[in-house]
Amino acid sequence: MADIKCTHCGTMGLQAGFVRDSGQSAMGFASWVEGELERGIFGGAKLMGRQKWEIDAYRCPSCHHLELFAGRPS
Ligand SMILES: [Zn+2]
């Protein structure tokens, strides 16, 4: 997907990558969760029954803007 265009400045050829999650019990990458954020009694996000998607993040080498795509179920 190197032909992705930056929606902020128009540069072509964005750098592929992903958003890292290094928090407790994280799998190493962040995911997009369908539906609005709901918190449980301990403050954590309710995830049961929610569809989760891997996030592809493309970085613009000119203005450093990130373009995010959630195209694969995780
Ligand atoms: Zn840009």
PDB file of the backbone (N, CA, C, O) and the ligand in Angstrom, with CONECT records:
HET     ZN  A 101       1
ATOM      1  N   MET A   1       0.825  -1.204   0.000  1.00  0.00           N
ATOM      2  CA  MET A   1       0.000   0.000   0.000  1.00  0.00           C
ATOM      3  C   MET A   1       0.861   1.256   0.000  1.00  0.00           C
ATOM      4  O   MET A   1       0.516   2.249   0.640  1.00  0.00           O
ATOM      5  N   ALA A   2       2.017   1.212  -0.739  1.00  0.00           N
ATOM      6  CA  ALA A   2       2.927   2.356  -0.793  1.00  0.00           C
ATOM      7  C   ALA A   2       2.324   3.513  -1.576  1.00  0.00           C
ATOM      8  O   ALA A   2       2.852   4.625  -1.531  1.00  0.00           O
ATOM      9  N   ASP A   3       1.205   3.271  -2.309  1.00  0.00           N
ATOM     10  CA  ASP A   3       0.605   4.338  -3.101  1.00  0.00           C
ATOM     11  C   ASP A   3      -0.406   5.142  -2.292  1.00  0.00           C
ATOM     12  O   ASP A   3      -1.181   5.918  -2.851  1.00  0.00           O
ATOM     13  N   ILE A   4      -0.395   4.952  -0.960  1.00  0.00           N
ATOM     14  CA  ILE A   4      -1.299   5.722  -0.112  1.00  0.00           C
ATOM     15  C   ILE A   4      -0.849   7.177  -0.078  1.00  0.00           C
ATOM     16  O   ILE A   4       0.341   7.472   0.030  1.00  0.00           O
ATOM     17  N   LYS A   5      -1.823   8.081  -0.173  1.00  0.00           N
ATOM     18  CA  LYS A   5      -1.547   9.516  -0.184  1.00  0.00           C
ATOM     19  C   LYS A   5      -1.881  10.112   1.178  1.00  0.00           C
ATOM     20  O   LYS A   5      -2.915   9.791   1.765  1.00  0.00           O
ATOM     21  N   CYS A   6      -1.015  10.970   1.674  1.00  0.00           N
ATOM     22  CA  CYS A   6      -1.251  11.644   2.950  1.00  0.00           C
ATOM     23  C   CYS A   6      -2.437  12.592   2.816  1.00  0.00           C
ATOM     24  O   CYS A   6      -2.437  13.460   1.943  1.00  0.00           O
ATOM     25  N   THR A   7      -3.441  12.436   3.665  1.00  0.00           N
ATOM     26  CA  THR A   7      -4.618  13.304   3.586  1.00  0.00           C
ATOM     27  C   THR A   7      -4.354  14.670   4.214  1.00  0.00           C
ATOM     28  O   THR A   7      -5.192  15.567   4.122  1.00  0.00           O
ATOM     29  N   HIS A   8      -3.196  14.832   4.851  1.00  0.00           N
ATOM     30  CA  HIS A   8      -2.866  16.125   5.472  1.00  0.00           C
ATOM     31  C   HIS A   8      -2.101  17.027   4.516  1.00  0.00           C
ATOM     32  O   HIS A   8      -2.423  18.209   4.391  1.00  0.00           O
ATOM     33  N   CYS A   9      -1.061  16.467   3.818  1.00  0.00           N
ATOM     34  CA  CYS A   9      -0.228  17.317   2.954  1.00  0.00           C
ATOM     35  C   CYS A   9      -0.162  16.844   1.508  1.00  0.00           C
ATOM     36  O   CYS A   9       0.379  17.553   0.659  1.00  0.00           O
ATOM     37  N   GLY A  10      -0.707  15.643   1.202  1.00  0.00           N
ATOM     38  CA  GLY A  10      -0.749  15.175  -0.178  1.00  0.00           C
ATOM     39  C   GLY A  10       0.456  14.379  -0.638  1.00  0.00           C
ATOM     40  O   GLY A  10       0.488  13.963  -1.796  1.00  0.00           O
ATOM     41  N   THR A  11       1.459  14.143   0.217  1.00  0.00           N
ATOM     42  CA  THR A  11       2.646  13.370  -0.159  1.00  0.00           C
ATOM     43  C   THR A  11       2.271  11.921  -0.455  1.00  0.00           C
ATOM     44  O   THR A  11       1.433  11.346   0.241  1.00  0.00           O
ATOM     45  N   MET A  12       2.886  11.319  -1.490  1.00  0.00           N
ATOM     46  CA  MET A  12       2.681   9.906  -1.814  1.00  0.00           C
ATOM     47  C   MET A  12       3.800   9.086  -1.186  1.00  0.00           C
ATOM     48  O   MET A  12       4.849   9.633  -0.845  1.00  0.00           O
ATOM     49  N   GLY A  13       3.586   7.750  -1.026  1.00  0.00           N
ATOM     50  CA  GLY A  13       4.629   6.864  -0.549  1.00  0.00           C
ATOM     51  C   GLY A  13       4.784   6.882   0.956  1.00  0.00           C
ATOM     52  O   GLY A  13       5.872   7.149   1.466  1.00  0.00           O
ATOM     53  N   LEU A  14       3.705   6.601   1.674  1.00  0.00           N
ATOM     54  CA  LEU A  14       3.765   6.599   3.133  1.00  0.00           C
ATOM     55  C   LEU A  14       4.455   5.336   3.642  1.00  0.00           C
ATOM     56  O   LEU A  14       4.433   4.299   2.980  1.00  0.00           O
ATOM     57  N   GLN A  15       5.071   5.432   4.828  1.00  0.00           N
ATOM     58  CA  GLN A  15       5.802   4.324   5.430  1.00  0.00           C
ATOM     59  C   GLN A  15       4.845   3.430   6.198  1.00  0.00           C
ATOM     60  O   GLN A  15       4.102   3.907   7.056  1.00  0.00           O
ATOM     61  N   ALA A  16       4.856   2.107   5.892  1.00  0.00           N
ATOM     62  CA  ALA A  16       3.988   1.152   6.578  1.00  0.00           C
ATOM     63  C   ALA A  16       4.458   0.924   8.008  1.00  0.00           C
ATOM     64  O   ALA A  16       5.655   0.974   8.288  1.00  0.00           O
ATOM     65  N   GLY A  17       3.518   0.675   8.909  1.00  0.00           N
ATOM     66  CA  GLY A  17       3.851   0.385  10.294  1.00  0.00           C
ATOM     67  C   GLY A  17       2.595   0.035  11.067  1.00  0.00           C
ATOM     68  O   GLY A  17       1.542  -0.202  10.474  1.00  0.00           O
ATOM     69  N   PHE A  18       2.699   0.001  12.383  1.00  0.00           N
ATOM     70  CA  PHE A  18       1.546  -0.284  13.222  1.00  0.00           C
ATOM     71  C   PHE A  18       1.688   0.479  14.528  1.00  0.00           C
ATOM     72  O   PHE A  18       2.772   0.962  14.855  1.00  0.00           O
ATOM     73  N   VAL A  19       0.589   0.588  15.281  1.00  0.00           N
ATOM     74  CA  VAL A  19       0.595   1.293  16.560  1.00  0.00           C
ATOM     75  C   VAL A  19       0.883   0.280  17.659  1.00  0.00           C
ATOM     76  O   VAL A  19       0.100  -0.643  17.885  1.00  0.00           O
ATOM     77  N   ARG A  20       2.011   0.456  18.341  1.00  0.00           N
ATOM     78  CA  ARG A  20       2.418  -0.480  19.384  1.00  0.00           C
ATOM     79  C   ARG A  20       1.632  -0.252  20.669  1.00  0.00           C
ATOM     80  O   ARG A  20       1.320   0.884  21.026  1.00  0.00           O
ATOM     81  N   ASP A  21       1.314  -1.351  21.363  1.00  0.00           N
ATOM     82  CA  ASP A  21       0.703  -1.278  22.687  1.00  0.00           C
ATOM     83  C   ASP A  21       1.577  -2.089  23.620  1.00  0.00           C
ATOM     84  O   ASP A  21       1.624  -3.314  23.511  1.00  0.00           O
ATOM     85  N   SER A  22       2.278  -1.422  24.547  1.00  0.00           N
ATOM     86  CA  SER A  22       3.186  -2.109  25.470  1.00  0.00           C
ATOM     87  C   SER A  22       2.610  -2.146  26.880  1.00  0.00           C
ATOM     88  O   SER A  22       3.345  -2.363  27.844  1.00  0.00           O
ATOM     89  N   GLY A  23       1.300  -1.936  27.010  1.00  0.00           N
ATOM     90  CA  GLY A  23       0.664  -1.949  28.324  1.00  0.00           C
ATOM     91  C   GLY A  23       0.568  -3.348  28.904  1.00  0.00           C
ATOM     92  O   GLY A  23       0.892  -4.330  28.235  1.00  0.00           O
ATOM     93  N   GLN A  24       0.122  -3.438  30.155  1.00  0.00           N
ATOM     94  CA  GLN A  24      -0.013  -4.716  30.848  1.00  0.00           C
ATOM     95  C   GLN A  24      -0.979  -5.629  30.100  1.00  0.00           C
ATOM     96  O   GLN A  24      -2.074  -5.210  29.725  1.00  0.00           O
ATOM     97  N   SER A  25      -0.572  -6.868  29.888  1.00  0.00           N
ATOM     98  CA  SER A  25      -1.326  -7.899  29.183  1.00  0.00           C
ATOM     99  C   SER A  25      -1.595  -7.537  27.717  1.00  0.00           C
ATOM    100  O   SER A  25      -2.486  -8.111  27.090  1.00  0.00           O
ATOM    101  N   ALA A  26      -0.826  -6.588  27.170  1.00  0.00           N
ATOM    102  CA  ALA A  26      -0.980  -6.230  25.761  1.00  0.00           C
ATOM    103  C   ALA A  26      -0.298  -7.267  24.884  1.00  0.00           C
ATOM    104  O   ALA A  26       0.650  -7.924  25.316  1.00  0.00           O
ATOM    105  N   MET A  27      -0.775  -7.417  23.659  1.00  0.00           N
ATOM    106  CA  MET A  27      -0.180  -8.365  22.719  1.00  0.00           C
ATOM    107  C   MET A  27       0.895  -7.696  21.866  1.00  0.00           C
ATOM    108  O   MET A  27       1.456  -8.341  20.981  1.00  0.00           O
ATOM    109  N   GLY A  28       1.195  -6.424  22.108  1.00  0.00           N
ATOM    110  CA  GLY A  28       2.236  -5.753  21.349  1.00  0.00           C
ATOM    111  C   GLY A  28       1.729  -4.824  20.277  1.00  0.00           C
ATOM    112  O   GLY A  28       2.496  -4.041  19.716  1.00  0.00           O
ATOM    113  N   PHE A  29       0.436  -4.900  19.981  1.00  0.00           N
ATOM    114  CA  PHE A  29      -0.116  -3.991  18.985  1.00  0.00           C
ATOM    115  C   PHE A  29      -1.490  -3.532  19.436  1.00  0.00           C
ATOM    116  O   PHE A  29      -2.207  -4.268  20.114  1.00  0.00           O
ATOM    117  N   ALA A  30      -1.850  -2.328  19.063  1.00  0.00           N
ATOM    118  CA  ALA A  30      -3.159  -1.782  19.403  1.00  0.00           C
ATOM    119  C   ALA A  30      -4.195  -2.312  18.421  1.00  0.00           C
ATOM    120  O   ALA A  30      -3.847  -2.715  17.311  1.00  0.00           O
ATOM    121  N   SER A  31      -5.445  -2.314  18.814  1.00  0.00           N
ATOM    122  CA  SER A  31      -6.503  -2.739  17.917  1.00  0.00           C
ATOM    123  C   SER A  31      -7.659  -1.751  17.993  1.00  0.00           C
ATOM    124  O   SER A  31      -7.817  -1.025  18.975  1.00  0.00           O
ATOM    125  N   TRP A  32      -8.464  -1.742  16.933  1.00  0.00           N
ATOM    126  CA  TRP A  32      -9.657  -0.904  16.888  1.00  0.00           C
ATOM    127  C   TRP A  32     -10.833  -1.770  17.308  1.00  0.00           C
ATOM    128  O   TRP A  32     -10.978  -2.892  16.822  1.00  0.00           O
ATOM    129  N   VAL A  33     -11.688  -1.260  18.216  1.00  0.00           N
ATOM    130  CA  VAL A  33     -12.813  -2.025  18.740  1.00  0.00           C
ATOM    131  C   VAL A  33     -14.114  -1.377  18.291  1.00  0.00           C
ATOM    132  O   VAL A  33     -14.306  -0.169  18.427  1.00  0.00           O
ATOM    133  N   GLU A  34     -15.009  -2.213  17.748  1.00  0.00           N
ATOM    134  CA  GLU A  34     -16.286  -1.716  17.244  1.00  0.00           C
ATOM    135  C   GLU A  34     -17.184  -1.270  18.404  1.00  0.00           C
ATOM    136  O   GLU A  34     -17.258  -1.960  19.421  1.00  0.00           O
ATOM    137  N   GLY A  35     -17.843  -0.167  18.271  1.00  0.00           N
ATOM    138  CA  GLY A  35     -18.770   0.341  19.288  1.00  0.00           C
ATOM    139  C   GLY A  35     -18.110   1.374  20.194  1.00  0.00           C
ATOM    140  O   GLY A  35     -16.886   1.420  20.317  1.00  0.00           O
ATOM    141  N   GLU A  36     -18.943   2.203  20.828  1.00  0.00           N
ATOM    142  CA  GLU A  36     -18.419   3.248  21.705  1.00  0.00           C
ATOM    143  C   GLU A  36     -17.779   2.655  22.953  1.00  0.00           C
ATOM    144  O   GLU A  36     -18.149   1.568  23.395  1.00  0.00           O
ATOM    145  N   LEU A  37     -16.807   3.386  23.522  1.00  0.00           N
ATOM    146  CA  LEU A  37     -16.103   2.942  24.722  1.00  0.00           C
ATOM    147  C   LEU A  37     -17.050   2.865  25.914  1.00  0.00           C
ATOM    148  O   LEU A  37     -17.747   3.830  26.230  1.00  0.00           O
ATOM    149  N   GLU A  38     -17.069   1.700  26.575  1.00  0.00           N
ATOM    150  CA  GLU A  38     -17.799   1.521  27.834  1.00  0.00           C
ATOM    151  C   GLU A  38     -16.806   0.981  28.849  1.00  0.00           C
ATOM    152  O   GLU A  38     -16.040   0.065  28.548  1.00  0.00           O
ATOM    153  N   ARG A  39     -16.816   1.549  30.057  1.00  0.00           N
ATOM    154  CA  ARG A  39     -15.873   1.124  31.089  1.00  0.00           C
ATOM    155  C   ARG A  39     -16.543   0.196  32.093  1.00  0.00           C
ATOM    156  O   ARG A  39     -17.720   0.345  32.420  1.00  0.00           O
ATOM    157  N   GLY A  40     -15.747  -0.778  32.578  1.00  0.00           N
ATOM    158  CA  GLY A  40     -16.231  -1.682  33.607  1.00  0.00           C
ATOM    159  C   GLY A  40     -16.022  -1.071  34.980  1.00  0.00           C
ATOM    160  O   GLY A  40     -15.593   0.078  35.083  1.00  0.00           O
ATOM    161  N   ILE A  41     -16.320  -1.831  36.058  1.00  0.00           N
ATOM    162  CA  ILE A  41     -16.241  -1.281  37.421  1.00  0.00           C
ATOM    163  C   ILE A  41     -14.812  -0.931  37.829  1.00  0.00           C
ATOM    164  O   ILE A  41     -14.622  -0.120  38.736  1.00  0.00           O
ATOM    165  N   PHE A  42     -13.787  -1.528  37.177  1.00  0.00           N
ATOM    166  CA  PHE A  42     -12.396  -1.206  37.505  1.00  0.00           C
ATOM    167  C   PHE A  42     -11.803  -0.194  36.530  1.00  0.00           C
ATOM    168  O   PHE A  42     -10.601   0.064  36.574  1.00  0.00           O
ATOM    169  N   GLY A  43     -12.606   0.374  35.666  1.00  0.00           N
ATOM    170  CA  GLY A  43     -12.151   1.422  34.758  1.00  0.00           C
ATOM    171  C   GLY A  43     -11.680   0.940  33.401  1.00  0.00           C
ATOM    172  O   GLY A  43     -11.472   1.740  32.489  1.00  0.00           O
ATOM    173  N   GLY A  44     -11.511  -0.370  33.265  1.00  0.00           N
ATOM    174  CA  GLY A  44     -11.052  -0.908  31.979  1.00  0.00           C
ATOM    175  C   GLY A  44     -12.177  -0.950  30.961  1.00  0.00           C
ATOM    176  O   GLY A  44     -13.357  -0.956  31.310  1.00  0.00           O
ATOM    177  N   ALA A  45     -11.784  -0.979  29.693  1.00  0.00           N
ATOM    178  CA  ALA A  45     -12.775  -1.022  28.622  1.00  0.00           C
ATOM    179  C   ALA A  45     -13.454  -2.385  28.567  1.00  0.00           C
ATOM    180  O   ALA A  45     -12.800  -3.420  28.699  1.00  0.00           O
ATOM    181  N   LYS A  46     -14.771  -2.378  28.370  1.00  0.00           N
ATOM    182  CA  LYS A  46     -15.519  -3.621  28.191  1.00  0.00           C
ATOM    183  C   LYS A  46     -15.271  -4.132  26.771  1.00  0.00           C
ATOM    184  O   LYS A  46     -15.540  -3.426  25.800  1.00  0.00           O
ATOM    185  N   LEU A  47     -14.754  -5.364  26.652  1.00  0.00           N
ATOM    186  CA  LEU A  47     -14.381  -5.906  25.343  1.00  0.00           C
ATOM    187  C   LEU A  47     -15.163  -7.151  24.959  1.00  0.00           C
ATOM    188  O   LEU A  47     -15.104  -7.594  23.813  1.00  0.00           O
ATOM    189  N   MET A  48     -15.904  -7.724  25.923  1.00  0.00           N
ATOM    190  CA  MET A  48     -16.622  -8.976  25.646  1.00  0.00           C
ATOM    191  C   MET A  48     -17.620  -8.793  24.509  1.00  0.00           C
ATOM    192  O   MET A  48     -18.436  -7.872  24.521  1.00  0.00           O
ATOM    193  N   GLY A  49     -17.541  -9.685  23.532  1.00  0.00           N
ATOM    194  CA  GLY A  49     -18.493  -9.680  22.437  1.00  0.00           C
ATOM    195  C   GLY A  49     -18.240  -8.615  21.389  1.00  0.00           C
ATOM    196  O   GLY A  49     -19.011  -8.484  20.438  1.00  0.00           O
ATOM    197  N   ARG A  50     -17.152  -7.840  21.556  1.00  0.00           N
ATOM    198  CA  ARG A  50     -16.852  -6.782  20.586  1.00  0.00           C
ATOM    199  C   ARG A  50     -15.939  -7.319  19.486  1.00  0.00           C
ATOM    200  O   ARG A  50     -15.027  -8.100  19.760  1.00  0.00           O
ATOM    201  N   GLN A  51     -16.181  -6.906  18.258  1.00  0.00           N
ATOM    202  CA  GLN A  51     -15.289  -7.238  17.152  1.00  0.00           C
ATOM    203  C   GLN A  51     -14.049  -6.351  17.252  1.00  0.00           C
ATOM    204  O   GLN A  51     -14.165  -5.145  17.474  1.00  0.00           O
ATOM    205  N   LYS A  52     -12.850  -6.949  17.087  1.00  0.00           N
ATOM    206  CA  LYS A  52     -11.584  -6.211  17.159  1.00  0.00           C
ATOM    207  C   LYS A  52     -10.854  -6.318  15.828  1.00  0.00           C
ATOM    208  O   LYS A  52     -10.896  -7.355  15.166  1.00  0.00           O
ATOM    209  N   TRP A  53     -10.192  -5.244  15.446  1.00  0.00           N
ATOM    210  CA  TRP A  53      -9.508  -5.184  14.154  1.00  0.00           C
ATOM    211  C   TRP A  53      -8.069  -4.721  14.349  1.00  0.00           C
ATOM    212  O   TRP A  53      -7.795  -3.836  15.160  1.00  0.00           O
ATOM    213  N   GLU A  54      -7.148  -5.331  13.592  1.00  0.00           N
ATOM    214  CA  GLU A  54      -5.757  -4.880  13.621  1.00  0.00           C
ATOM    215  C   GLU A  54      -5.650  -3.523  12.938  1.00  0.00           C
ATOM    216  O   GLU A  54      -6.340  -3.259  11.953  1.00  0.00           O
ATOM    217  N   ILE A  55      -4.783  -2.666  13.464  1.00  0.00           N
ATOM    218  CA  ILE A  55      -4.621  -1.323  12.916  1.00  0.00           C
ATOM    219  C   ILE A  55      -3.324  -1.240  12.116  1.00  0.00           C
ATOM    220  O   ILE A  55      -2.242  -1.488  12.649  1.00  0.00           O
ATOM    221  N   ASP A  56      -3.436  -0.892  10.841  1.00  0.00           N
ATOM    222  CA  ASP A  56      -2.267  -0.572  10.025  1.00  0.00           C
ATOM    223  C   ASP A  56      -2.097   0.937  10.062  1.00  0.00           C
ATOM    224  O   ASP A  56      -3.046   1.683   9.818  1.00  0.00           O
ATOM    225  N   ALA A  57      -0.876   1.387  10.371  1.00  0.00           N
ATOM    226  CA  ALA A  57      -0.608   2.826  10.483  1.00  0.00           C
ATOM    227  C   ALA A  57       0.465   3.221   9.474  1.00  0.00           C
ATOM    228  O   ALA A  57       1.568   2.674   9.491  1.00  0.00           O
ATOM    229  N   TYR A  58       0.148   4.162   8.602  1.00  0.00           N
ATOM    230  CA  TYR A  58       1.085   4.632   7.584  1.00  0.00           C
ATOM    231  C   TYR A  58       1.534   6.042   7.939  1.00  0.00           C
ATOM    232  O   TYR A  58       0.714   6.938   8.142  1.00  0.00           O
ATOM    233  N   ARG A  59       2.860   6.225   8.011  1.00  0.00           N
ATOM    234  CA  ARG A  59       3.444   7.490   8.449  1.00  0.00           C
ATOM    235  C   ARG A  59       3.914   8.308   7.262  1.00  0.00           C
ATOM    236  O   ARG A  59       4.605   7.802   6.378  1.00  0.00           O
ATOM    237  N   CYS A  60       3.534   9.569   7.250  1.00  0.00           N
ATOM    238  CA  CYS A  60       3.969  10.474   6.179  1.00  0.00           C
ATOM    239  C   CYS A  60       5.392  10.954   6.487  1.00  0.00           C
ATOM    240  O   CYS A  60       5.631  11.493   7.568  1.00  0.00           O
ATOM    241  N   PRO A  61       6.351  10.768   5.548  1.00  0.00           N
ATOM    242  CA  PRO A  61       7.730  11.207   5.780  1.00  0.00           C
ATOM    243  C   PRO A  61       7.883  12.728   5.727  1.00  0.00           C
ATOM    244  O   PRO A  61       8.902  13.262   6.163  1.00  0.00           O
ATOM    245  N   SER A  62       6.883  13.423   5.199  1.00  0.00           N
ATOM    246  CA  SER A  62       6.985  14.882   5.078  1.00  0.00           C
ATOM    247  C   SER A  62       6.429  15.613   6.294  1.00  0.00           C
ATOM    248  O   SER A  62       7.114  16.451   6.880  1.00  0.00           O
ATOM    249  N   CYS A  63       5.175  15.300   6.685  1.00  0.00           N
ATOM    250  CA  CYS A  63       4.552  16.057   7.776  1.00  0.00           C
ATOM    251  C   CYS A  63       4.326  15.204   9.034  1.00  0.00           C
ATOM    252  O   CYS A  63       3.870  15.711  10.059  1.00  0.00           O
ATOM    253  N   HIS A  64       4.657  13.875   8.943  1.00  0.00           N
ATOM    254  CA  HIS A  64       4.597  12.955  10.096  1.00  0.00           C
ATOM    255  C   HIS A  64       3.172  12.604  10.508  1.00  0.00           C
ATOM    256  O   HIS A  64       2.958  12.035  11.578  1.00  0.00           O
ATOM    257  N   HIS A  65       2.212  12.933   9.680  1.00  0.00           N
ATOM    258  CA  HIS A  65       0.821  12.548   9.919  1.00  0.00           C
ATOM    259  C   HIS A  65       0.689  11.028   9.817  1.00  0.00           C
ATOM    260  O   HIS A  65       1.404  10.404   9.033  1.00  0.00           O
ATOM    261  N   LEU A  66      -0.210  10.424  10.595  1.00  0.00           N
ATOM    262  CA  LEU A  66      -0.487   8.988  10.502  1.00  0.00           C
ATOM    263  C   LEU A  66      -1.838   8.752   9.846  1.00  0.00           C
ATOM    264  O   LEU A  66      -2.844   9.366  10.203  1.00  0.00           O
ATOM    265  N   GLU A  67      -1.831   7.835   8.867  1.00  0.00           N
ATOM    266  CA  GLU A  67      -3.080   7.367   8.264  1.00  0.00           C
ATOM    267  C   GLU A  67      -3.350   5.984   8.843  1.00  0.00           C
ATOM    268  O   GLU A  67      -2.505   5.095   8.739  1.00  0.00           O
ATOM    269  N   LEU A  68      -4.523   5.791   9.454  1.00  0.00           N
ATOM    270  CA  LEU A  68      -4.852   4.536  10.116  1.00  0.00           C
ATOM    271  C   LEU A  68      -5.912   3.763   9.328  1.00  0.00           C
ATOM    272  O   LEU A  68      -6.895   4.337   8.859  1.00  0.00           O
ATOM    273  N   PHE A  69      -5.692   2.430   9.188  1.00  0.00           N
ATOM    274  CA  PHE A  69      -6.643   1.557   8.527  1.00  0.00           C
ATOM    275  C   PHE A  69      -6.883   0.337   9.401  1.00  0.00           C
ATOM    276  O   PHE A  69      -5.934  -0.244   9.927  1.00  0.00           O
ATOM    277  N   ALA A  70      -8.132  -0.053   9.562  1.00  0.00           N
ATOM    278  CA  ALA A  70      -8.468  -1.227  10.354  1.00  0.00           C
ATOM    279  C   ALA A  70      -9.140  -2.222   9.415  1.00  0.00           C
ATOM    280  O   ALA A  70     -10.368  -2.279   9.350  1.00  0.00           O
ATOM    281  N   GLY A  71      -8.336  -3.018   8.678  1.00  0.00           N
ATOM    282  CA  GLY A  71      -8.860  -3.862   7.622  1.00  0.00           C
ATOM    283  C   GLY A  71      -8.904  -5.346   7.920  1.00  0.00           C
ATOM    284  O   GLY A  71      -9.504  -6.103   7.157  1.00  0.00           O
ATOM    285  N   ARG A  72      -8.273  -5.797   9.030  1.00  0.00           N
ATOM    286  CA  ARG A  72      -8.215  -7.239   9.313  1.00  0.00           C
ATOM    287  C   ARG A  72      -8.734  -7.526  10.702  1.00  0.00           C
ATOM    288  O   ARG A  72      -8.290  -6.892  11.659  1.00  0.00           O
ATOM    289  N   PRO A  73      -9.665  -8.466  10.850  1.00  0.00           N
ATOM    290  CA  PRO A  73     -10.101  -8.851  12.210  1.00  0.00           C
ATOM    291  C   PRO A  73      -8.910  -9.410  12.989  1.00  0.00           C
ATOM    292  O   PRO A  73      -8.065 -10.087  12.402  1.00  0.00           O
ATOM    293  N   SER A  74      -8.822  -9.146  14.286  1.00  0.00           N
ATOM    294  CA  SER A  74      -7.698  -9.655  15.080  1.00  0.00           C
ATOM    295  C   SER A  74      -8.183 -10.697  16.076  1.00  0.00           C
ATOM    296  O   SER A  74      -7.383 -11.244  16.836  1.00  0.00           O
TER     297      SER A  74
HETATM  298 ZN    ZN A 101       1.854  14.449   5.048  1.00  0.00          ZN2+
END
